[in-house]
Amino acid sequence: MNKKLIMILFVAVTGKIIAQSEKYQTVEETVNKMLEIISVEVGEEPNWTEYRNLFLPTAQKILLNPKAKNPANRVRSFSVEEFIRYIGPLYGRDGFNEKVLGVTIDEFNGVANVFQSYHAKNLKGTYDKKGINSYQLVWINNRWWIASTTWATETEESKIPEKYLNKQ
């Protein structure tokens, strides 16, 4: 499928035309920018406008928590706007820092899948976790867009596999 047809289908499905941007010319640059934006000091708000600009309008953010006591909380799905509304305030309130531990990228014909292992913590010392962000990206209108992210934290029983660490 050619890129013009993909863009036409995208506009037809979303009902929105996304402005061209010279930003985010590589997959890695795009996913790393997300971590840069949400890494803020206590009292500092992430640049949510720039954050929104990383994602397709229909993008989903999915949190996996298989150990949640309530089965309804084991998979939580948010639109980008819901994520900003419900989870977003925690970043500025507590400060946040997320660093890349390793990246594995698979790409074909305008579609990319990324496993990005991370170490995340808030600056108040009440949250400190490692895990994996899984991104699905698409190349549309001369740049990469995040179509969805799914993330899961490491547990004692399920450690991040070595193959996803230190591959930058």
GUKOLKOL-601802 format. One line per 2 residues: number of its first residue (from 1); their letters; for each residue z, x, y of N, C-alpha, C. Coordinates in nm, 3 decimals, decimal comma, m for minus. Example, Ala and Ser with C-alpha at 12.3 -4.5 7.8 and 13.67 -1.06 7.14 Angstrom:
BEGIN
1> AS> 0,780/1,319/m0,569/0,780/1,230/m0,450/0,780/1,320/m0,330 | 0,708/1,285/m0,225/0,714/1,367/m0,106/0,787/1,290/0,003
! end
This chain:
BEGIN
1> MN> 0,000/0,085/m0,116/0,000/0,000/0,000/0,000/0,090/0,123 | m0,089/0,064/0,219/m0,093/0,152/0,335/0,017/0,117/0,435
3> KK> 0,042/0,210/0,526/0,154/0,195/0,620/0,135/0,079/0,716 | 0,010/0,050/0,758/m0,013/m0,063/0,847/0,023/m0,194/0,778
5> LI> m0,015/m0,207/0,652/0,017/m0,328/0,578/0,168/m0,342/0,560 | 0,236/m0,232/0,533/0,382/m0,235/0,520/0,445/m0,283/0,650
7> MI> 0,398/m0,233/0,764/0,453/m0,273/0,893/0,427/m0,421/0,918 | 0,307/m0,470/0,886/0,277/m0,611/0,905/0,370/m0,697/0,821
9> LF> 0,390/m0,657/0,695/0,480/m0,731/0,608/0,623/m0,727/0,661 | 0,664/m0,611/0,710/0,799/m0,597/0,765/0,819/m0,692/0,882
11> VA> 0,723/m0,695/0,975/0,734/m0,783/1,091/0,734/m0,928/1,046 | 0,651/m0,962/0,948/0,646/m1,099/0,898/0,778/m1,141/0,835
13> VT> 0,842/m1,051/0,761/0,968/m1,083/0,693/1,084/m1,089/0,791 | 1,093/m0,994/0,882/1,208/m0,987/0,971/1,189/m1,068/1,098
15> GK> 1,064/m1,092/1,137/1,039/m1,163/1,261/1,065/m1,078/1,383 | 1,080/m0,948/1,363/1,110/m0,858/1,474/1,015/m0,739/1,472
17> II> 0,980/m0,694/1,589/0,901/m0,573/1,601/0,995/m0,464/1,649 | 0,997/m0,355/1,577/1,086/m0,245/1,610/1,009/m0,144/1,695
19> AQ> 1,066/m0,105/1,805/1,001/m0,010/1,894/0,985/0,125/1,825 | 0,873/0,190/1,856/0,853/0,323/1,800/0,958/0,417/1,855
21> SE> 0,989/0,516/1,777/1,091/0,613/1,817/1,054/0,748/1,760 | 1,075/0,849/1,839/1,052/0,985/1,790/1,173/1,035/1,713
23> KY> 1,281/0,958/1,716/1,402/0,996/1,644/1,384/0,976/1,495 | 1,467/1,041/1,419/1,481/1,018/1,277/1,352/1,044/1,199
25> QT> 1,300/1,163/1,217/1,177/1,203/1,150/1,201/1,253/1,009 | 1,326/1,282/0,973/1,357/1,323/0,837/1,466/1,231/0,781
27> VE> 1,466/1,220/0,650/1,567/1,138/0,583/1,706/1,194/0,611 | 1,721/1,324/0,594/1,853/1,386/0,611/1,905/1,368/0,754
29> ET> 1,817/1,384/0,853/1,857/1,364/0,992/1,909/1,221/1,013 | 1,845/1,126/0,952/1,883/0,985/0,968/2,020/0,958/0,909
31> VN> 2,043/1,000/0,785/2,172/0,970/0,722/2,285/1,051/0,783 | 2,257/1,173/0,826/2,361/1,253/0,890/2,400/1,195/1,026
33> KM> 2,304/1,133/1,094/2,333/1,072/1,224/2,436/0,960/1,209 | 2,429/0,886/1,101/2,527/0,779/1,080/2,669/0,836/1,079
35> LE> 2,688/0,947/1,005/2,822/1,007/0,999/2,863/1,063/1,135 | 2,769/1,120/1,206/2,798/1,174/1,339/2,848/1,062/1,432
37> II> 2,781/0,948/1,428/2,817/0,837/1,517/2,956/0,782/1,486 | 2,991/0,768/1,358/3,121/0,708/1,325/3,236/0,807/1,328
39> SV> 3,208/0,935/1,345/3,314/1,036/1,355/3,358/1,045/1,501 | 3,472/0,983/1,530/3,521/0,974/1,668/3,670/1,008/1,674
41> EV> 3,714/1,040/1,794/3,855/1,068/1,820/3,932/0,936/1,832 | 4,064/0,941/1,818/4,150/0,824/1,837/4,122/0,769/1,977
43> GE> 4,097/0,639/1,985/4,072/0,574/2,113/3,927/0,578/2,159 | 3,843/0,651/2,089/3,701/0,660/2,125/3,620/0,564/2,039
45> EP> 3,534/0,486/2,099/3,451/0,392/2,024/3,320/0,460/1,982 | 3,278/0,438/1,858/3,145/0,486/1,819/3,037/0,421/1,906
47> NW> 2,925/0,486/1,919/2,812/0,431/1,993/2,742/0,330/1,901 | 2,786/0,205/1,907/2,735/0,104/1,816/2,588/0,071/1,843
49> TE> 2,541/0,088/1,965/2,399/0,066/1,994/2,315/0,167/1,918 | 2,354/0,292/1,923/2,282/0,396/1,850/2,295/0,375/1,698
51> YR> 2,410/0,331/1,655/2,432/0,301/1,513/2,336/0,193/1,465 | 2,329/0,083/1,541/2,237/m0,026/1,505/2,094/0,023/1,494
53> NL> 2,055/0,118/1,578/1,919/0,170/1,581/1,883/0,252/1,456 | 1,979/0,281/1,371/1,950/0,351/1,246/1,899/0,255/1,138
55> FL> 1,929/0,126/1,152/1,912/0,029/1,045/1,799/m0,070/1,072 | 1,737/m0,116/0,964/1,648/m0,231/0,973/1,731/m0,353/1,013
57> PT> 1,672/m0,450/1,080/1,748/m0,569/1,119/1,810/m0,644/1,001 | 1,753/m0,632/0,883/1,804/m0,704/0,765/1,891/m0,616/0,675
59> AQ> 1,928/m0,499/0,721/2,003/m0,403/0,638/2,138/m0,459/0,593 | 2,181/m0,411/0,476/2,310/m0,446/0,420/2,394/m0,321/0,399
61> KI> 2,524/m0,335/0,412/2,621/m0,230/0,383/2,710/m0,286/0,273 | 2,719/m0,213/0,162/2,790/m0,264/0,045/2,899/m0,166/0,004
63> LL> 3,020/m0,216/m0,007/3,135/m0,137/m0,050/3,169/m0,173/m0,194 | 3,172/m0,074/m0,280/3,214/m0,094/m0,419/3,360/m0,051/m0,433
65> NP> 3,440/m0,139/m0,489/3,581/m0,110/m0,513/3,618/m0,170/m0,647 | 3,572/m0,107/m0,758/3,592/m0,167/m0,890/3,737/m0,185/m0,930
67> KA> 3,830/m0,119/m0,864/3,972/m0,129/m0,901/4,047/m0,235/m0,819 | 3,977/m0,306/m0,730/4,044/m0,408/m0,651/4,108/m0,512/m0,743
69> KN> 4,230/m0,550/m0,711/4,301/m0,647/m0,795/4,232/m0,782/m0,795 | 4,182/m0,822/m0,680/4,110/m0,948/m0,670/3,962/m0,922/m0,701
71> PA> 3,908/m0,980/m0,809/3,768/m0,956/m0,845/3,669/m0,985/m0,732 | 3,704/m1,077/m0,643/3,616/m1,111/m0,531/3,602/m0,994/m0,433
73> NR> 3,695/m0,900/m0,437/3,691/m0,785/m0,345/3,632/m0,660/m0,407 | 3,582/m0,668/m0,528/3,528/m0,549/m0,595/3,393/m0,507/m0,538
75> VR> 3,318/m0,601/m0,488/3,193/m0,572/m0,418/3,196/m0,651/m0,289 | 3,188/m0,580/m0,177/3,188/m0,646/m0,047/3,060/m0,609/0,025
77> SF> 2,989/m0,709/0,071/2,862/m0,689/0,138/2,872/m0,735/0,283 | 2,817/m0,653/0,372/2,820/m0,683/0,515/2,681/m0,663/0,572
79> SV> 2,644/m0,743/0,671/2,530/m0,707/0,755/2,581/m0,596/0,847 | 2,493/m0,531/0,918/2,537/m0,426/1,011/2,630/m0,486/1,116
81> EE> 2,595/m0,605/1,167/2,679/m0,669/1,268/2,817/m0,706/1,213 | 2,824/m0,755/1,091/2,953/m0,787/1,030/3,036/m0,660/1,011
83> FI> 2,972/m0,551/0,968/3,042/m0,425/0,951/3,102/m0,380/1,084 | 3,023/m0,384/1,190/3,072/m0,342/1,322/3,188/m0,432/1,366
85> RY> 3,177/m0,561/1,343/3,279/m0,657/1,386/3,410/m0,640/1,308 | 3,401/m0,626/1,175/3,522/m0,627/1,092/3,579/m0,488/1,063
87> IG> 3,494/m0,392/1,038/3,540/m0,256/1,002/3,538/m0,163/1,123 | 3,443/m0,185/1,211/3,423/m0,099/1,328/3,546/m0,069/1,411
89> PL> 3,631/m0,167/1,441/3,747/m0,139/1,525/3,842/m0,032/1,468 | 3,841/m0,014/1,336/3,929/0,086/1,275/3,891/0,229/1,316
91> YG> 3,763/0,253/1,339/3,719/0,389/1,374/3,782/0,435/1,505 | 3,773/0,356/1,609/3,830/0,394/1,737/3,982/0,389/1,738
93> RD> 4,038/0,290/1,668/4,184/0,276/1,666/4,252/0,397/1,603 | 4,199/0,441/1,487/4,264/0,547/1,411/4,194/0,682/1,422
95> GF> 4,076/0,687/1,487/3,995/0,808/1,484/3,939/0,825/1,344 | 3,828/0,893/1,332/3,765/0,904/1,201/3,678/1,028/1,196
97> NE> 3,674/1,091/1,079/3,587/1,206/1,059/3,531/1,200/0,918 | 3,399/1,207/0,908/3,333/1,207/0,777/3,236/1,324/0,773
99> KV> 3,253/1,409/0,673/3,170/1,529/0,656/3,093/1,521/0,525 | 2,973/1,577/0,529/2,886/1,581/0,411/2,932/1,693/0,318
101> LG> 2,945/1,663/0,189/2,975/1,763/0,088/2,849/1,804/0,012 | 2,753/1,716/0,004/2,628/1,745/m0,066/2,529/1,632/m0,047
103> VT> 2,401/1,662/m0,062/2,296/1,562/m0,044/2,191/1,579/m0,152 | 2,151/1,468/m0,213/2,040/1,465/m0,308/1,943/1,358/m0,258
105> ID> 1,818/1,398/m0,234/1,718/1,306/m0,178/1,601/1,295/m0,274 | 1,563/1,171/m0,303/1,441/1,142/m0,378/1,354/1,056/m0,288
107> EF> 1,227/1,095/m0,274/1,139/1,026/m0,182/1,001/1,008/m0,244 | 0,941/0,891/m0,218/0,805/0,866/m0,261/0,741/0,761/m0,171
109> NG> 0,629/0,795/m0,111/0,542/0,700/m0,040/0,616/0,607/0,055 | 0,699/0,664/0,140/0,768/0,585/0,241/0,897/0,520/0,197
111> VA> 0,944/0,554/0,078/1,073/0,504/0,029/1,158/0,625/m0,008 | 1,284/0,623/0,032/1,374/0,734/m0,002/1,507/0,678/m0,051
113> NV> 1,563/0,745/m0,150/1,698/0,718/m0,199/1,779/0,845/m0,180 | 1,898/0,830/m0,128/1,983/0,945/m0,098/2,121/0,923/m0,159
115> FQ> 2,172/1,024/m0,227/2,313/1,031/m0,264/2,374/1,137/m0,173 | 2,469/1,095/m0,091/2,535/1,186/0,003/2,684/1,184/m0,029
117> SY> 2,733/1,291/m0,090/2,876/1,298/m0,115/2,948/1,331/0,015 | 3,067/1,279/0,030/3,137/1,293/0,158/3,286/1,314/0,139
119> HA> 3,349/1,363/0,246/3,493/1,367/0,260/3,523/1,296/0,391 | 3,596/1,185/0,384/3,626/1,105/0,502/3,777/1,092/0,519
121> KN> 3,820/1,094/0,645/3,962/1,073/0,674/3,976/1,016/0,814 | 4,084/0,939/0,832/4,113/0,899/0,969/4,204/1,004/1,029
123> LK> 4,214/1,004/1,160/4,287/1,111/1,228/4,436/1,082/1,242 | 4,478/0,965/1,194/4,621/0,932/1,191/4,686/0,972/1,060
125> GT> 4,604/1,017/0,963/4,657/1,066/0,837/4,686/0,960/0,732 | 4,638/0,839/0,751/4,666/0,732/0,655/4,550/0,706/0,560
127> YD> 4,437/0,771/0,581/4,319/0,754/0,494/4,255/0,890/0,475 | 4,234/0,931/0,350/4,171/1,058/0,318/4,105/1,043/0,181
129> KK> 3,973/1,030/0,178/3,901/1,001/0,054/3,772/1,081/0,046 | 3,729/1,103/m0,077/3,595/1,156/m0,105/3,519/1,047/m0,178
131> GI> 3,387/1,054/m0,169/3,306/0,954/m0,237/3,159/0,983/m0,222 | 3,079/0,883/m0,249/2,934/0,895/m0,237/2,880/0,776/m0,159
133> NS> 2,797/0,808/m0,058/2,717/0,708/0,011/2,580/0,709/m0,056 | 2,532/0,593/m0,093/2,397/0,580/m0,146/2,314/0,506/m0,042
135> YQ> 2,208/0,569/0,003/2,122/0,510/0,107/1,986/0,477/0,048 | 1,929/0,368/0,095/1,790/0,337/0,068/1,723/0,330/0,206
137> LV> 1,618/0,411/0,222/1,549/0,419/0,351/1,401/0,389/0,334 | 1,339/0,347/0,445/1,195/0,324/0,447/1,135/0,391/0,571
139> WI> 1,012/0,436/0,557/0,937/0,497/0,667/0,850/0,388/0,728 | 0,885/0,345/0,848/0,811/0,242/0,919/0,800/0,282/1,065
141> NN> 0,680/0,264/1,120/0,660/0,287/1,263/0,698/0,428/1,305 | 0,657/0,524/1,225/0,674/0,667/1,255/0,818/0,717/1,256
143> RW> 0,902/0,656/1,176/1,039/0,707/1,162/1,104/0,646/1,039 | 1,218/0,704/0,999/1,297/0,652/0,887/1,397/0,550/0,937
145> WI> 1,414/0,443/0,858/1,512/0,338/0,884/1,599/0,321/0,760 | 1,727/0,296/0,780/1,815/0,266/0,667/1,800/0,119/0,632
147> AS> 1,760/0,091/0,508/1,746/m0,047/0,460/1,877/m0,098/0,403 | 1,954/m0,008/0,340/2,086/m0,046/0,288/2,167/0,079/0,258
149> TT> 2,298/0,059/0,258/2,390/0,164/0,214/2,489/0,100/0,118 | 2,525/0,177/0,017/2,630/0,136/m0,076/2,722/0,257/m0,088
151> WA> 2,851/0,236/m0,083/2,941/0,348/m0,097/3,057/0,316/m0,189 | 3,104/0,421/m0,253/3,218/0,411/m0,344/3,301/0,537/m0,331
153> TE> 3,432/0,520/m0,339/3,521/0,636/m0,329/3,553/0,692/m0,467 | 3,584/0,818/m0,466/3,623/0,890/m0,587/3,761/0,840/m0,631
155> TE> 3,784/0,838/m0,762/3,915/0,804/m0,817/3,956/0,914/m0,914 | 4,078/0,911/m0,960/4,123/1,009/m1,060/4,038/0,999/m1,186
157> ES> 4,000/0,878/m1,221/3,921/0,856/m1,343/3,772/0,884/m1,322 | 3,727/0,877/m1,200/3,584/0,891/m1,172/3,563/0,986/m1,054
159> KI> 3,552/1,115/m1,087/3,531/1,219/m0,986/3,383/1,230/m0,952 | 3,353/1,281/m0,832/3,214/1,303/m0,793/3,155/1,409/m0,885
161> PE> 3,043/1,379/m0,949/2,980/1,480/m1,036/2,939/1,605/m0,958 | 2,955/1,718/m1,018/2,925/1,847/m0,955/2,783/1,852/m0,899
163> KY> 2,688/1,786/m0,966/2,549/1,790/m0,921/2,529/1,727/m0,783 | 2,628/1,650/m0,732/2,616/1,590/m0,601/2,698/1,663/m0,494
165> LN> 2,753/1,777/m0,529/2,833/1,854/m0,434/2,758/1,981/m0,392 | 2,781/2,021/m0,269/2,729/2,149/m0,216/2,580/2,170/m0,235
167> KQ> 2,501/2,067/m0,209/2,356/2,079/m0,222/2,290/2,054/m0,085 | 2,329/2,129/0,013/2,272/2,110/0,147/2,170/2,216/0,177
! end
